Amino acid sequence: LESCRCLLKNRGPNYDSTVWYDTRVLFHGSVLWHQGVSLCQQPVENDQTVLIFNGDIFQARDNLKESDTLWLLHRIEACSDEHDLFRLFAGLRGPFSVIFLRKLENRIYFARDAIGRNSLLLGCTDSGNVFITSVSGHSSSSVVYELPPSGLYFIDLERVNQSKCITLLPWVADYAETDQPNGNAFTIQVKVQHEFQQQKSAVQPNFNLHQLLTKNIISNESPFETLLNISDINEICNELLSTLRESVQERIINTTPFCKKCIDSQTPCAHPKVGILFSGGIDCTILALLADEFVPANIPIELMNVAFEKVNRTNVQHSQIDWNVPDRVTGLSTLDELRNLKPNREWNFVEVNVSRCELNEHRKTISNLVFPLRNVLDESLGAALWCASKGVGVRNGEPYISTSRILLLGSGADELFGGYTRHKAAFERSLHREKCSTVQEEDAFQKAFEALEEELNLDWRRLPSRNLARDDRVISDNGVTPRTPYLQEDFITLVRSLKASQRCYHPLGPGVGDKLILRICAYKLGLTQACMLRKRALQFGSRIADRKQNATDRSAYLQD
């Protein structure tokens, strides 16, 4: 309990408190205040409910002075039964994890949003106690799982002897038993099948990149400009940018007017409040350019760029280390493009330089945050995100500490738009196999695009378990809220309405074909240089990881 409490305090530095219910249930809440004109203390308790809420609700609501936590409380208490509760949470917009007790029912409900953007862990101690928490750290006396974002769960406190029996109201009708945590510490019973509520319907674009290419319509010298002249493509780019702009806006304006330094005194200030994890690639650069529209002109935007000392470099002074890792080079290059496009904006380019000695000092902290994940990839990405969100670095050659309380991430863009090497490999593997058979070339391409579609769908399904909960735990430890504009509900619906061949076209090669439609959007915004940059993974671009490592191997540093 004490180790959890310390980790939770870092996530919620503005307030923390504890509430007991019926001597059997302990609620502990730590608050990072963003929405509402005053801080909402948690846990929230009245004669009906005990509530702990972590997240952001971007629902339109009448009283913007009220926090989203209290807004949610009122709607929970207006629900007559579990089916009303299900409909409430299935329709929420924004990332969340939630735990609440309905006193009259004597039930504890808990959930993560269906996309899985916020962490929630489910654990059981050796003595049989069940705990649900945002972050737990290592423990030799308990079993811990990441809770699958499969629906609304509840535990009936009346069934004392079956406390490890959990009932699930699934978001979707095709919930599979394999979606629940591995192992036998818990039994999850699926009570009722529901359909998750869909967001607004998306446009149905009508263009075929393969046909355009075979007709030699696309110019090799200026493919983006040529494609933008096609009305259907220009229209879908307008729709994508409009929806993404709305997502960026709601993630910037829904916060207090105070930075980290001024939050305690509640003094409105001109210090930076919004940062962007910035490698210089198209995902983060598009976010930076759109953020400029909504951050007040007199307040800088922080661009957090992380670099690690090269592995096996010894006997070198900190000041002599070459910090020009690939992401630093592209970050500085794209910074020049941003400054040319938005010369009146102050961009605080923060160079977060991490030596191996410094990294080793923080490995235990990072290990506790990444847990229960334990492989090399989790270690590498966890370390990069933790150091970047901490924001201790150099700006214009001078020491600098970030004041932002929000960090925008490009998470989800690669999964949605086919940015990974494995997407290209799935396409090319199928294309080669089909061409070696007797099918015609047109049919071979059709089969290859179907294989690409399957790979994109697979990546989308495993995004919550591979990335999002871990990133939330790691970044939030620094009193910073990660916000992911590409994972807004309307934007997801729009992108996933596109065929795989309309999102990316790998025959055009890296730096063009991968995430093609997003690159066209970047070009349309004026990012004529950044739109051509090749995809590079954060762990390699920051030099935290070695390409010779097997990403799925168990990390020596993340062991119990």
Secondary structure, 3 states (H helix, E strand, C coil): CHHHHHHHHHHCECEEEEEEECCCEEEEEEECCCCCCCCCCCCEECCCEEEEEEECCCCCCCCCCCCHHHHHHHHHHCCCCHHHHHHHHHCCCCCEEEEEEECCCCEEEEEECCCCCCCCEEEEECCCCEEEECCCCCCCCEEEEECCCCEEEEEECCCHHHCCEEEEEECCCCCCHHHCCCCCCCEEEECCCCCCCCCCCCCCCCCCHHHHHHCCCCCCCCHHHHHHCCHHHHHHHHHHHHHHHHHHHHHHHCCCCCCCCCCCCCCCCCCCCEEEECCCCHHHHHHHHHHCCCCCCCCCEEEEEEEECCCCCCCCCHHHCCCCCHHHHHHHHHHHHHHHHCCCCCEEEEEEEECHHHHHHHHHHHHHHHCCCCEHHHHHHHHHHHHHHHCEEEECCEEEECCCCEEECCCCHHHHHCCCHHHHHHHHHHHHHHHCCCCCHHHHHHHHHHHHHHHHHHHHHHHHHHHHHHHHHHHHCCCCEEECHHHCHHHHHHHHCCCHHHHCCHHHCCCCCCCHHHHHHHHHCCCCCHHHCCCCCHHHHCCCCCCCCCCCCECCCCCC
